[in-house]
Amino acid sequence: MMALEDLVVREEEGSKMEIDIKNKAENKLIFIVDSVDVSFLNALRRICTMEVPTITIEAVEIYKNNSTLFDEVLAHRLGLVPLISDLESTESILVPEECDCEDHCPRCSVSLVLKERGPKIVYSKDFSPTDPKIKPVYDTIPLLKLGEDEEVELEAIAQLGIGLEHAKWQPTTACAYRYYPLIKLDKSCEACGKCAEECPRGVLEFDEKKNKIKIVDLENCSMCKTCMSICEAGAIEVMPHEGKFIFRIETDGSLSPEEVLTSAGDILAGKSEKVVTFCKEGGS
Amino acid sequence: MIPVRCITCGKAISAYFDEYKKRTDNGENPKEVLDDLGLTRYCCRRMLIAHVEVW
């Protein structure tokens, strides 16, 4: 961030944005962002899915395989196995494009050896990685089945890459945002309770004591507007809350959602920095 | 063999297949097993429900 240091940061622009974590599980994060625009959030989302690097098996050298699974099918399956690729374990590994070797070398790759003899089911836990930190996220992924006297012996080469090149390098599975819903109830409401009855997601409830419609689960609203079309008095209105979003990110376990977002923020900052340097120095 | 990942969203569903199969074979309700395993999206759920292990 050297070029940005002497730049006057417009704090008030950034500080308006508010983030509120709603749900957090092992590989899942749901949060509500307020006071942002679609363009920024979409940039972040696209970087999360497409440009955050992870490590995945890229090449497989098969020395022996007389199982019923063809070499290419096996190699394809191996490529889809998510490997732990947090910053700590991947920081010493070079990106293949930056390495000066021709194909792959120990500086830009990690190898995982698999040597098994049937009859058995070979699982992802059977890999013996050369770097103990780079190993499959899940131990229970079935890779292939071996029958009597069937053998498999191979070396898998894992390299860093991004989702733009191949979907196997995407750290995220579900990564999306939607507008925060806004429901307006008008005074002309006749308290017929039809909207609460028709709502497919249980967002509205009819309070018989107060003879009023109540919003019970606003964040579950999908803005289908069924309530609007059923209301004869036209007293209910559903619309997106401008500048407020529900962001949901789920990863395949190679990185945590927080790591993906941090990394995405870094990449976006790096890109912005390039623009700043270009404007100040007239390109490189 | 079950596909390694969900064809639609990319979740590594094959990691849960052994447990799913074991539990449903023991007579548990597939719906409850899937909920318990944390497979909430219907794309991932159909991967396990519709899979037939041929060999």
Interface residues (C-beta under 8 A of the other chain):
Chain A: A25 T68 L69 R77 L80 V81 P82 S124 V137 Y138 D139 T140 I141 P142 L144 K145 A167 Q170 T173 A174 E250 D252 G253
Chain B: M1 I2 V4 R5 C6 C9 G10 K11 A12 S14 A15 Y16 F17 D18 E19 G38 R41 W55
